Amino acid sequence: MGMRFSLELTDRDLRFFRSALRKSRETVRDADEAEIVEAIGDVLAEIKNQGPLPDFVAQRIPQLESMIRMLKDDEWQLPNGDRERLLATFVYFGDPEDIVPDHIPVIGYLDDVIMIELVVRELQHVREAYDDFCEYREGYDSRFSTGHDAAVRRDRIDRKRQKLHQRMKRRTKSQRKAKGNRSIL
């Protein structure tokens, strides 16, 4: 029998997490993106090999992996602000001595999970647009798997990406306006 546990993060709590993410962003500005992505991949592999994870952690791993794919996808061309936010999240998640040290059994990843959940919510429209982009690209590639002009493919993929980038910016702006022009993080 499971137990539901809810947290309500107040504005003060969110400021605390924003501050932690801001510190990670400072690290990101001087760090090599490829090294961060490689390091987060290593951390994820290590976490998965440690044995059974608490479900609240295991359920966030696919989200983290999806964000890594989105960041690495050259055709998607994730905007710089969103790239920086993801890289900062990866740096935070990869730091074993963050707010709650990761070696503490069961709760060591609680702060990491909260940070991932906040970023997932913050990037909701970006993630939805990326999912739509991947679906479009896969459909396009399956329809025209052989003998199709690469330049035509690139143009159509670029056009779709531009439309989806515009949509995600519009929706994100609308979401922030509804929240008093504040982002979660």
C-alpha positions in Angstrom: 0.0 0.0 0.0 1.5 3.3 -1.1 1.3 6.6 0.7 0.7 10.0 -0.9 2.9 12.7 0.3 2.4 16.3 -0.8 4.6 19.4 -0.5 3.5 22.9 -1.0 6.4 25.1 -2.0 5.8 28.7 -0.9 7.3 31.7 -2.6 10.1 31.6 0.0 10.8 27.9 -0.8 10.9 28.7 -4.5 13.3 31.6 -3.9 15.5 29.0 -2.1 15.5 26.7 -5.2 15.9 29.6 -7.6 19.0 30.6 -5.6 20.4 27.1 -5.9 19.7 27.0 -9.6 21.3 30.4 -10.0 24.5 29.1 -8.4 24.4 26.2 -10.8 23.9 28.6 -13.7 27.1 30.5 -12.7 28.9 27.2 -13.0 27.3 26.5 -16.4 28.4 29.8 -17.9 32.1 28.7 -17.7 31.6 25.0 -18.3 31.8 23.0 -21.5 28.3 21.8 -22.5 29.6 18.4 -23.8 31.3 17.8 -20.5 28.1 18.6 -18.5 26.0 16.3 -20.7 28.6 13.5 -20.4 28.8 13.9 -16.6 25.0 13.8 -16.2 24.9 10.6 -18.3 27.6 9.1 -16.0 25.6 10.2 -12.9 22.4 8.6 -14.3 24.2 5.4 -15.1 25.6 5.3 -11.6 22.3 6.0 -10.0 20.6 3.2 -12.0 23.3 0.7 -11.1 23.0 1.5 -7.3 20.1 -0.9 -7.0 16.4 -0.2 -6.5 15.7 3.5 -6.5 12.8 5.1 -4.5 9.9 5.4 -6.9 9.8 9.1 -6.6 13.3 9.2 -8.0 12.9 6.4 -10.6 9.8 8.1 -12.0 11.8 11.3 -12.8 14.7 9.6 -14.6 12.8 9.3 -17.9 12.0 13.0 -17.7 15.6 13.8 -17.1 16.7 11.6 -20.0 14.1 13.3 -22.3 15.6 16.7 -21.3 19.1 15.4 -22.2 17.8 14.2 -25.6 16.2 17.6 -26.2 19.4 19.4 -25.4 21.5 17.2 -27.6 19.2 17.3 -30.6 20.9 19.5 -33.2 17.9 19.7 -35.4 15.7 21.0 -32.5 18.1 23.9 -31.7 16.9 24.6 -28.2 17.0 28.3 -27.4 19.9 29.5 -25.3 17.9 30.4 -22.2 16.3 27.0 -22.1 19.7 25.3 -22.8 21.2 27.2 -19.9 18.4 26.3 -17.6 18.7 22.6 -18.5 22.5 22.6 -18.1 22.1 24.3 -14.7 19.7 21.6 -13.7 22.1 18.9 -14.8 24.9 20.5 -12.9 22.7 20.7 -9.8 21.5 17.1 -10.2 25.0 15.9 -10.7 26.3 17.6 -7.6 26.4 14.9 -4.8 26.7 17.6 -2.1 23.7 19.8 -3.1 21.0 20.9 -0.6 20.4 17.3 0.6 23.5 15.2 0.1 22.8 12.4 -2.3 24.4 9.7 -0.1 21.6 10.0 2.5 19.4 6.9 2.0 15.9 7.4 0.6 15.8 11.3 0.9 19.2 12.1 -0.7 17.6 12.8 -4.1 14.6 14.6 -2.7 15.9 18.1 -3.5 17.1 16.9 -7.0 13.6 15.5 -7.7 12.0 18.8 -6.6 14.4 20.7 -8.9 13.6 18.4 -11.8 9.9 18.7 -11.2 10.1 22.5 -11.1 12.1 22.6 -14.4 9.8 20.2 -16.1 6.9 22.5 -15.2 8.8 25.6 -16.2 9.6 24.0 -19.6 6.2 22.4 -20.1 5.6 24.2 -23.4 9.2 23.6 -24.6 8.8 19.9 -23.9 5.4 19.7 -25.6 6.8 21.5 -28.7 9.8 19.1 -28.7 7.6 16.1 -28.5 5.6 17.4 -31.5 8.8 18.1 -33.4 10.0 14.6 -32.8 6.7 13.1 -33.9 6.7 15.3 -37.1 10.3 14.4 -37.9 9.7 10.7 -37.4 6.6 10.8 -39.5 8.4 12.7 -42.2 11.3 10.4 -42.2 9.1 7.3 -42.3 7.1 8.7 -45.3 10.2 9.7 -47.2 12.7 7.1 -46.1 14.4 6.7 -49.5 15.2 8.9 -52.4 14.0 12.2 -50.9 16.1 15.3 -51.3 18.0 16.1 -48.1 17.7 19.9 -48.7 13.9 19.6 -48.9 13.9 17.6 -45.7 16.0 20.1 -44.0 13.8 23.0 -45.1 10.6 21.3 -44.0 12.1 20.3 -40.6 13.4 23.8 -40.1 10.0 25.3 -40.9 8.3 23.0 -38.5 10.9 23.8 -35.8 10.4 27.5 -36.3 6.6 27.2 -36.0 7.0 25.1 -32.8 9.5 27.6 -31.3 7.1 30.4 -31.9 4.3 28.4 -30.3 6.3 27.5 -27.3 7.4 31.2 -26.8 3.8 32.4 -27.1 2.5 29.8 -24.7 5.3 30.4 -22.2 4.8 34.1 -22.3 1.0 33.6 -21.7 1.7 31.3 -18.8 4.1 33.7 -17.2 1.6 36.6 -17.7 -1.0 34.5 -15.9 1.4 33.9 -13.0 2.3 37.6 -12.7 5.2 37.5 -15.1 7.2 35.2 -12.8 8.8 31.9 -13.7 8.8 29.1 -11.3 12.6 29.1 -11.4 
